[in-house]
Amino acid sequence: MTTALVTGANGFLGSCLVRHLVARGYTVRALVRNSSSSLTNLGVEVVHGDLRMIENAERAVKGMDVVFHVAAVSGIWGPWKHYHSNNTLATINVVDACQNERVRRLVYTSSPSVTFDGQHQINVDESAPYSKKWLAHYPHSKALAEKYVLEANDGSTLMTCALRPHLIWGPGDHHLIPRLLARAREKKLMRVGDGYNQIDNIYVDNAAVAHIQAAEAMREGSPVCGRAYFISQGDPVNCWNWINDILKMAGLERVKRSISYHWAYRLGYALELYHEMFDIQREPRMTRFLAAQLAKSHYFNIERARRDFGFFCDISLDEGMSRLEASLKS
């Protein structure tokens, strides 16, 4: 493989993946909606397009050896049409375009939340079924997309797999860490639940390299073809201790206020109804999905990824935290 397309190349994970591919000698095409000087400076081919239109997807994948479909709309609030069109329909277009243009390898960036139904997930592996109780549109739309990707695999003409990185973080993040710090500065952050829940996470470079490892392992007869994989640091952390460590790095006070999961869930449900009733577009301060994510344990067994494509985390949690601290203080 020498040529690779990365969709969502302006995003946190997508841009990191582009850098690693360039460093490994790939000729990279980056699909974005908005221009980016950082991508141009890397010497990659930048193309613009909305993947909700099949012609844009076909133009983007044409001539590629491998496609990394990273682009997605994330979040815990918003209309179903928004998530379905950007996450599900756009992915269907990417898959169909790969088939039409005879691209042989497709790696899809999915999410562990496709199996999350609001209950504890403790050392869960890939045998876990898709959720039957969706608490947000994002995981539902991602599950539909993942299913389409995996079913398109024929092990030869088009080989596909899906990776489920959990809580991607690191320097340069414009979503997870900034939102956390903003809530803390506004005094709106409070612990949900008993504070003992364990969670997985993954440093952004480890997530990016995992995509390349999976792509390079895909060949006829490979167990990677047609499979989904949880990927993480492989070392669960206490959710609220980790959050407090990040707050300390930023010079902020640790979380002191708390609310029970029961009341947070009820509050989230009430706020969702209120926002829907009055057509309020901004995100509620609490939702059922957010309450469950903050209160429940969710960590995963990554042995399949280690076995099938040699997944490993080159950057440890401690090293990643040191890099994050340096970036926050700079």
Legacy VTK file of the C-alpha trace (Angstrom):
# vtk DataFile Version 3.0
C-alpha trace
ASCII
DATASET POLYDATA
POINTS 330 float
0.000 0.000 0.000
1.350 3.416 -0.933
-1.650 5.724 -1.319
-4.123 6.502 1.448
-7.192 8.693 1.853
-8.072 10.102 5.262
-11.556 11.559 5.608
-12.076 14.076 8.384
-8.401 14.981 8.076
-8.930 18.323 9.837
-10.126 16.578 12.979
-8.134 15.599 16.046
-7.655 11.930 15.157
-7.701 12.480 11.385
-4.881 15.028 11.410
-2.780 12.825 13.686
-3.343 9.866 11.359
-2.238 11.966 8.379
1.021 12.855 10.141
1.778 9.214 10.923
1.015 8.097 7.373
3.290 10.765 5.915
6.046 9.749 8.329
5.716 6.155 7.099
6.080 7.175 3.467
2.470 7.010 2.311
1.189 9.348 -0.378
-1.757 10.897 1.422
-4.954 12.509 0.205
-6.858 14.442 2.871
-10.588 14.990 2.518
-11.877 18.040 4.381
-14.781 20.462 4.292
-12.642 23.481 5.176
-9.104 24.375 4.136
-6.196 23.673 6.469
-2.703 25.131 6.155
-1.326 22.463 8.502
-2.273 19.751 6.027
-0.867 21.675 3.079
2.406 22.145 4.950
2.683 18.373 5.278
2.708 18.079 1.512
-0.478 16.067 1.249
-3.130 16.416 -1.429
-6.104 18.263 0.050
-9.533 17.781 -1.505
-12.809 19.333 -0.414
-16.138 17.603 -0.350
-19.262 16.613 1.522
-19.488 12.830 1.772
-23.254 12.974 1.900
-22.994 13.197 -1.890
-21.791 9.988 -3.554
-19.949 11.834 -6.321
-17.704 13.489 -3.726
-16.956 10.149 -2.128
-16.085 8.581 -5.483
-13.798 11.466 -6.383
-12.058 11.218 -3.019
-11.388 7.457 -3.007
-10.397 7.153 -6.674
-6.934 5.639 -7.055
-6.422 4.898 -3.357
-4.938 1.697 -1.959
-6.567 2.211 1.434
-9.265 4.502 2.802
-9.409 5.585 6.441
-12.923 6.875 7.053
-12.511 8.966 10.187
-14.968 11.801 9.465
-18.017 11.922 11.720
-20.260 14.234 13.694
-19.989 13.545 17.408
-22.033 14.832 20.314
-24.837 14.007 22.714
-27.540 16.304 21.358
-29.094 17.320 18.059
-31.618 16.086 15.477
-31.521 12.512 14.214
-31.294 13.697 10.606
-28.043 15.510 11.354
-26.333 12.425 12.793
-27.855 9.952 10.358
-26.881 11.918 7.255
-23.330 12.734 8.378
-22.475 9.460 10.091
-24.619 6.758 8.487
-25.430 7.940 4.976
-21.978 9.446 4.426
-20.395 6.134 5.448
-22.664 4.220 3.086
-21.455 6.518 0.310
-17.814 5.869 1.225
-18.344 2.100 1.159
-20.222 2.221 -2.141
-17.565 4.507 -3.634
-14.808 2.087 -2.577
-16.660 -0.726 -4.319
-17.273 1.350 -7.452
-13.648 2.535 -7.648
-12.164 -0.864 -6.710
-10.468 0.283 -3.522
-9.436 -2.869 -1.683
-9.054 -1.732 1.944
-11.293 0.367 4.152
-10.718 1.087 7.854
-13.685 2.688 9.589
-13.431 4.696 12.804
-16.345 3.554 14.935
-17.057 3.983 18.655
-17.411 1.715 21.703
-20.721 3.474 22.360
-22.336 1.322 19.656
-22.657 -1.341 22.384
-23.561 1.004 25.263
-27.065 0.782 26.723
-26.520 2.703 29.933
-25.247 -0.212 32.035
-21.749 -0.974 33.325
-19.385 -2.367 30.686
-16.637 -4.303 32.450
-13.921 -5.937 30.318
-16.401 -6.195 27.444
-15.153 -7.808 24.238
-16.375 -7.728 20.653
-18.969 -10.428 21.232
-21.149 -7.730 22.850
-24.147 -6.974 20.600
-25.186 -3.567 19.383
-27.301 -1.716 21.920
-31.070 -2.052 21.804
-31.552 1.055 23.965
-30.141 4.193 22.372
-29.626 7.119 24.755
-28.302 9.439 22.022
-28.375 9.669 18.230
-24.594 9.559 17.840
-24.025 5.917 18.897
-27.116 4.778 16.989
-25.931 6.397 13.756
-22.423 4.995 14.243
-23.743 1.480 14.841
-25.725 1.544 11.602
-22.639 2.765 9.759
-20.353 0.159 11.326
-22.742 -2.627 10.451
-22.806 -1.520 6.802
-19.008 -1.345 6.666
-18.505 -4.822 8.086
-21.199 -6.405 5.941
-19.530 -4.949 2.831
-16.378 -6.966 3.492
-15.909 -9.856 1.081
-12.330 -10.610 2.128
-10.929 -9.997 -1.346
-12.416 -7.323 -3.596
-13.114 -5.054 -0.616
-11.636 -5.772 2.789
-13.037 -3.774 5.692
-12.686 -3.471 9.450
-13.883 -1.093 12.167
-11.937 0.286 15.115
-13.620 1.484 18.294
-11.226 3.882 20.060
-12.462 5.005 23.465
-12.111 8.600 24.738
-9.344 9.869 22.459
-7.248 12.541 24.157
-3.937 14.349 23.972
-2.401 17.710 23.024
-4.323 19.446 20.251
-7.710 18.064 21.282
-10.445 20.582 20.542
-13.355 18.608 21.998
-12.986 16.396 25.077
-10.395 18.233 27.187
-11.491 21.799 26.287
-15.136 20.993 27.145
-14.051 19.501 30.446
-11.933 22.517 31.356
-14.624 24.971 30.256
-17.213 23.338 32.503
-14.780 23.375 35.406
-14.022 27.086 34.915
-17.746 27.857 34.786
-18.289 25.890 38.019
-20.664 23.573 36.156
-18.735 20.338 36.638
-19.942 17.836 39.201
-19.270 14.189 39.831
-22.047 11.849 38.744
-22.424 8.616 40.701
-20.312 7.170 43.484
-16.972 8.092 41.901
-15.694 4.527 41.659
-16.373 3.890 37.975
-13.470 2.696 35.825
-13.080 3.846 32.222
-10.856 3.213 29.229
-9.196 5.908 27.160
-6.588 6.128 24.403
-3.869 8.609 23.581
-4.406 10.053 20.115
-1.137 8.803 18.578
-1.852 5.267 19.768
-5.286 5.444 18.138
-3.802 6.715 14.876
-1.140 4.011 14.716
-3.770 1.345 15.427
-5.555 2.359 12.224
-2.375 1.864 10.217
-1.624 -1.459 11.919
-5.109 -2.729 11.081
-4.871 -1.587 7.447
-1.481 -3.188 6.931
-2.731 -6.465 8.427
-5.651 -6.708 6.005
-5.065 -9.231 3.271
-6.966 -12.183 1.887
-7.511 -14.700 4.683
-6.647 -12.216 7.434
-8.844 -12.388 10.566
-8.968 -8.578 10.517
-11.282 -8.546 7.510
-14.910 -7.962 8.449
-14.266 -7.453 12.154
-14.686 -4.703 14.732
-12.075 -3.985 17.410
-12.066 -2.155 20.717
-8.836 -0.213 21.159
-7.655 1.597 24.279
-4.615 2.075 26.519
-5.503 -1.321 27.971
-5.268 0.015 31.515
-8.584 1.349 32.906
-8.463 4.387 35.170
-10.819 5.759 37.777
-12.903 8.259 35.817
-12.969 11.001 38.433
-9.359 10.642 39.539
-8.334 11.032 35.894
-10.552 14.091 35.483
-9.126 15.637 38.662
-5.578 14.991 37.427
-6.350 16.897 34.219
-7.939 19.760 36.158
-4.852 19.979 38.366
-2.624 20.215 35.285
-4.683 23.199 34.133
-4.467 24.867 37.537
-8.118 24.243 38.359
-9.765 22.922 41.506
-10.744 19.276 41.719
-14.408 18.318 41.396
-16.107 18.844 44.742
-19.827 18.736 44.037
-21.630 15.493 43.257
-25.016 14.170 42.214
-26.312 10.606 42.307
-26.680 8.733 39.049
-30.388 8.320 39.739
-30.986 12.058 39.972
-28.605 12.934 37.122
-30.440 10.511 34.842
-33.831 11.954 35.817
-32.529 15.485 35.351
-31.152 14.561 31.926
-34.465 13.089 30.872
-36.349 16.199 32.039
-33.947 18.545 30.247
-34.175 16.534 27.031
-37.965 16.830 27.113
-37.754 20.540 27.885
-35.339 21.236 25.019
-37.450 19.238 22.593
-40.700 20.872 23.723
-39.362 24.403 23.213
-37.102 23.516 20.257
-33.952 24.638 22.081
-30.969 23.877 19.856
-28.161 24.204 22.380
-27.055 21.095 24.213
-28.705 20.411 27.599
-26.375 20.621 30.576
-27.271 17.001 31.325
-28.694 14.150 29.251
-29.391 10.502 30.007
-26.434 9.434 27.854
-24.052 11.848 29.580
-25.230 10.781 33.044
-24.621 7.124 32.213
-21.222 7.794 30.646
-20.065 9.745 33.702
-21.398 7.312 36.307
-20.943 3.847 34.802
-17.794 1.822 34.224
-16.910 1.226 30.591
-13.687 -0.538 29.768
-12.925 -3.173 27.195
-10.941 -6.284 26.387
-8.460 -5.463 23.604
-6.920 -8.917 23.204
-8.488 -9.407 19.754
-6.705 -6.302 18.413
-3.431 -7.394 19.985
-3.749 -10.861 18.486
-5.065 -10.033 15.025
-2.994 -7.007 14.039
-0.396 -6.560 16.761
-1.987 -3.538 18.402
0.144 -1.932 21.070
0.361 1.437 22.793
3.751 2.969 22.124
2.880 5.952 24.322
1.994 5.054 27.899
-0.667 6.772 29.973
2.013 8.495 32.093
3.910 9.729 29.027
0.694 10.934 27.434
-0.312 12.810 30.576
3.110 14.457 30.715
2.694 15.642 27.122
-0.804 16.890 27.858
0.394 18.798 30.907
3.156 20.461 28.891
0.652 21.526 26.227
-1.777 22.930 28.813
0.965 24.940 30.504
2.277 26.290 27.212
LINES 1 331
330 0 1 2 3 4 5 6 7 8 9 10 11 12 13 14 15 16 17 18 19 20 21 22 23 24 25 26 27 28 29 30 31 32 33 34 35 36 37 38 39 40 41 42 43 44 45 46 47 48 49 50 51 52 53 54 55 56 57 58 59 60 61 62 63 64 65 66 67 68 69 70 71 72 73 74 75 76 77 78 79 80 81 82 83 84 85 86 87 88 89 90 91 92 93 94 95 96 97 98 99 100 101 102 103 104 105 106 107 108 109 110 111 112 113 114 115 116 117 118 119 120 121 122 123 124 125 126 127 128 129 130 131 132 133 134 135 136 137 138 139 140 141 142 143 144 145 146 147 148 149 150 151 152 153 154 155 156 157 158 159 160 161 162 163 164 165 166 167 168 169 170 171 172 173 174 175 176 177 178 179 180 181 182 183 184 185 186 187 188 189 190 191 192 193 194 195 196 197 198 199 200 201 202 203 204 205 206 207 208 209 210 211 212 213 214 215 216 217 218 219 220 221 222 223 224 225 226 227 228 229 230 231 232 233 234 235 236 237 238 239 240 241 242 243 244 245 246 247 248 249 250 251 252 253 254 255 256 257 258 259 260 261 262 263 264 265 266 267 268 269 270 271 272 273 274 275 276 277 278 279 280 281 282 283 284 285 286 287 288 289 290 291 292 293 294 295 296 297 298 299 300 301 302 303 304 305 306 307 308 309 310 311 312 313 314 315 316 317 318 319 320 321 322 323 324 325 326 327 328 329
